[in-house]
């Protein structure tokens, strides 16, 4: 089971790292456009659309990566004080109530958006020679499917934690907040206040 969990983690991580390179493409594209506009006096109206699509693709494809690294925002101040089983219980309830339905809707609607855009050979209407939009819309169901697969892994991790009382290990675990230091700090302040 742990091999399967880590395989999905590695896929999410790899796609997130690959999509992060769109930052380089975005930087080069915008730099070239600024040079072209102000030095060569030859602006390209489609660059704004292309840069929005690159940024949007990066943002969507980073979702599964961030979930695999347990990096999504939550109330860490309270959550960090809970025992692992309590954390797993709340995570599991929230995944089932909100995450699964929302991501399934994203995949379903995203697929419909993509297919309609592809059938129409949809192009940006900002410029006469605007870039095609359907490749960008293809990212929506793809990112949703990746997020759903990673969400399934997180749900399984919650169940494992509920049974065993400990979170299963992850590749390259990193904590943004050192929970033990935070607990010690709060405990020392509480003791001083008494």
BELTA-V279783 format. One record per residue. N is the residue number from 1. RES is the residue in one letter. PSI is psi as a letter, one per 40 degrees, with the letter a starting at -180 (none if undefined). OMEGA is omega as a letter, one per 20 degrees, with the letter a starting at -180 (* if undefined). NEAR is the number of other C-alpha atoms within 8 Angstrom. Layout:
n=N res=RES psi=PSI omega=OMEGA near=NEAR
n=N res=RES psi=PSI omega=OMEGA near=NEAR
This chain:
n=1 res=X psi=d omega=a near=4
n=2 res=X psi=d omega=r near=6
n=3 res=X psi=d omega=r near=6
n=4 res=X psi=d omega=r near=7
n=5 res=X psi=d omega=a near=9
n=6 res=X psi=d omega=r near=10
n=7 res=X psi=d omega=r near=8
n=8 res=X psi=d omega=r near=11
n=9 res=X psi=d omega=a near=12
n=10 res=X psi=d omega=r near=8
n=11 res=X psi=d omega=r near=8
n=12 res=X psi=d omega=r near=13
n=13 res=X psi=d omega=a near=11
n=14 res=X psi=d omega=r near=9
n=15 res=X psi=d omega=r near=11
n=16 res=X psi=d omega=r near=12
n=17 res=X psi=d omega=r near=8
n=18 res=X psi=d omega=a near=8
n=19 res=X psi=d omega=r near=11
n=20 res=X psi=d omega=r near=10
n=21 res=X psi=e omega=r near=8
n=22 res=X psi=d omega=r near=11
n=23 res=X psi=d omega=r near=10
n=24 res=X psi=d omega=r near=8
n=25 res=X psi=d omega=r near=8
n=26 res=X psi=d omega=r near=11
n=27 res=X psi=d omega=r near=8
n=28 res=X psi=d omega=r near=8
n=29 res=X psi=d omega=a near=10
n=30 res=X psi=d omega=r near=10
n=31 res=X psi=d omega=r near=8
n=32 res=X psi=d omega=a near=8
n=33 res=X psi=d omega=r near=11
n=34 res=X psi=d omega=r near=10
n=35 res=X psi=d omega=a near=9
n=36 res=X psi=d omega=a near=11
n=37 res=X psi=d omega=a near=11
n=38 res=X psi=d omega=a near=8
n=39 res=X psi=d omega=a near=7
n=40 res=X psi=e omega=a near=7
n=41 res=X psi=f omega=a near=7
n=42 res=X psi=g omega=a near=7
n=43 res=X psi=i omega=r near=8
n=44 res=X psi=h omega=a near=7
n=45 res=X psi=d omega=a near=9
n=46 res=X psi=e omega=a near=11
n=47 res=X psi=d omega=r near=10
n=48 res=X psi=d omega=r near=7
n=49 res=X psi=d omega=a near=12
n=50 res=X psi=d omega=a near=9
n=51 res=X psi=d omega=r near=11
n=52 res=X psi=d omega=r near=8
n=53 res=X psi=d omega=r near=9
n=54 res=X psi=d omega=r near=11
n=55 res=X psi=d omega=r near=11
n=56 res=X psi=d omega=r near=8
n=57 res=X psi=d omega=r near=11
n=58 res=X psi=d omega=a near=12
n=59 res=X psi=d omega=a near=8
n=60 res=X psi=d omega=a near=10
n=61 res=X psi=e omega=r near=13
n=62 res=X psi=e omega=a near=12
n=63 res=X psi=d omega=a near=10
n=64 res=X psi=d omega=r near=15
n=65 res=X psi=d omega=a near=14
n=66 res=X psi=d omega=r near=10
n=67 res=X psi=d omega=r near=12
n=68 res=X psi=d omega=r near=12
n=69 res=X psi=e omega=r near=10
n=70 res=X psi=f omega=a near=6
n=71 res=X psi=e omega=r near=7
n=72 res=X psi=i omega=a near=6
n=73 res=X psi=h omega=r near=5
n=74 res=X psi=i omega=r near=5
n=75 res=X psi=g omega=a near=6
n=76 res=X psi=d omega=a near=8
n=77 res=X psi=d omega=r near=6
n=78 res=X psi=d omega=a near=7
n=79 res=X psi=d omega=a near=9
n=80 res=X psi=d omega=r near=8
n=81 res=X psi=e omega=a near=8
n=82 res=X psi=i omega=r near=9
n=83 res=X psi=i omega=a near=7
n=84 res=X psi=d omega=r near=11
n=85 res=X psi=d omega=r near=11
n=86 res=X psi=d omega=r near=8
n=87 res=X psi=d omega=a near=10
n=88 res=X psi=d omega=r near=13
n=89 res=X psi=d omega=a near=10
n=90 res=X psi=d omega=r near=8
n=91 res=X psi=d omega=a near=10
n=92 res=X psi=d omega=r near=11
n=93 res=X psi=d omega=a near=8
n=94 res=X psi=d omega=r near=9
n=95 res=X psi=d omega=a near=11
n=96 res=X psi=d omega=a near=9
n=97 res=X psi=d omega=a near=8
n=98 res=X psi=d omega=a near=8
n=99 res=X psi=d omega=a near=10
n=100 res=X psi=d omega=a near=11
n=101 res=X psi=d omega=a near=9
n=102 res=X psi=d omega=a near=8
n=103 res=X psi=d omega=r near=12
n=104 res=X psi=d omega=r near=10
n=105 res=X psi=d omega=r near=8
n=106 res=X psi=d omega=a near=11
n=107 res=X psi=d omega=a near=13
n=108 res=X psi=d omega=a near=9
n=109 res=X psi=d omega=r near=9
n=110 res=X psi=d omega=r near=12
n=111 res=X psi=d omega=r near=11
n=112 res=X psi=d omega=r near=8
n=113 res=X psi=d omega=a near=9
n=114 res=X psi=d omega=a near=14
n=115 res=X psi=d omega=r near=9
n=116 res=X psi=d omega=r near=8
n=117 res=X psi=d omega=r near=12
n=118 res=X psi=d omega=a near=9
n=119 res=X psi=d omega=a near=7
n=120 res=X psi=e omega=a near=6
n=121 res=X psi=f omega=a near=9
n=122 res=X psi=h omega=r near=10
n=123 res=X psi=i omega=r near=9
n=124 res=X psi=i omega=a near=11
n=125 res=X psi=e omega=r near=6
n=126 res=X psi=d omega=a near=8
n=127 res=X psi=i omega=a near=8
n=128 res=X psi=d omega=r near=5
n=129 res=X psi=f omega=a near=6
n=130 res=X psi=i omega=a near=12
n=131 res=X psi=i omega=r near=9
n=132 res=X psi=i omega=a near=9
n=133 res=X psi=d omega=a near=11
n=134 res=X psi=d omega=r near=13
n=135 res=X psi=d omega=r near=8
n=136 res=X psi=d omega=r near=9
n=137 res=X psi=d omega=r near=12
n=138 res=X psi=d omega=r near=11
n=139 res=X psi=d omega=a near=11
n=140 res=X psi=d omega=r near=14
n=141 res=X psi=d omega=r near=15
n=142 res=X psi=d omega=r near=9
n=143 res=X psi=d omega=r near=12
n=144 res=X psi=d omega=r near=12
n=145 res=X psi=d omega=r near=10
n=146 res=X psi=d omega=r near=10
n=147 res=X psi=d omega=r near=12
n=148 res=X psi=d omega=r near=11
n=149 res=X psi=d omega=r near=9
n=150 res=X psi=d omega=r near=14
n=151 res=X psi=d omega=r near=13
n=152 res=X psi=d omega=r near=8
n=153 res=X psi=d omega=r near=10
n=154 res=X psi=d omega=r near=9
n=155 res=X psi=d omega=r near=11
n=156 res=X psi=d omega=r near=8
n=157 res=X psi=d omega=r near=11
n=158 res=X psi=d omega=a near=13
n=159 res=X psi=d omega=r near=10
n=160 res=X psi=d omega=a near=12
n=161 res=X psi=d omega=r near=14
n=162 res=X psi=d omega=a near=12
n=163 res=X psi=d omega=a near=6
n=164 res=X psi=e omega=r near=6
n=165 res=X psi=e omega=r near=9
n=166 res=X psi=i omega=r near=9
n=167 res=X psi=h omega=r near=9
n=168 res=X psi=i omega=a near=8
n=169 res=X psi=i omega=r near=5
n=170 res=X psi=i omega=r near=7
n=171 res=X psi=h omega=r near=6
n=172 res=X psi=f omega=r near=5
n=173 res=X psi=h omega=r near=7
n=174 res=X psi=h omega=r near=5
n=175 res=X psi=h omega=r near=5
n=176 res=X psi=d omega=a near=4
n=177 res=X psi=h omega=r near=6
n=178 res=X psi=g omega=a near=7
n=179 res=X psi=d omega=a near=8
n=180 res=X psi=d omega=r near=6
n=181 res=X psi=d omega=r near=7
n=182 res=X psi=d omega=r near=9
n=183 res=X psi=d omega=r near=9
n=184 res=X psi=d omega=r near=8
n=185 res=X psi=d omega=r near=8
n=186 res=X psi=d omega=r near=8
n=187 res=X psi=d omega=a near=8
n=188 res=X psi=d omega=r near=8
n=189 res=X psi=d omega=r near=8
n=190 res=X psi=d omega=r near=8
n=191 res=X psi=d omega=r near=7
n=192 res=X psi=d omega=a near=6
n=193 res=X psi=d omega=a near=5
n=194 res=X psi=none omega=* near=4
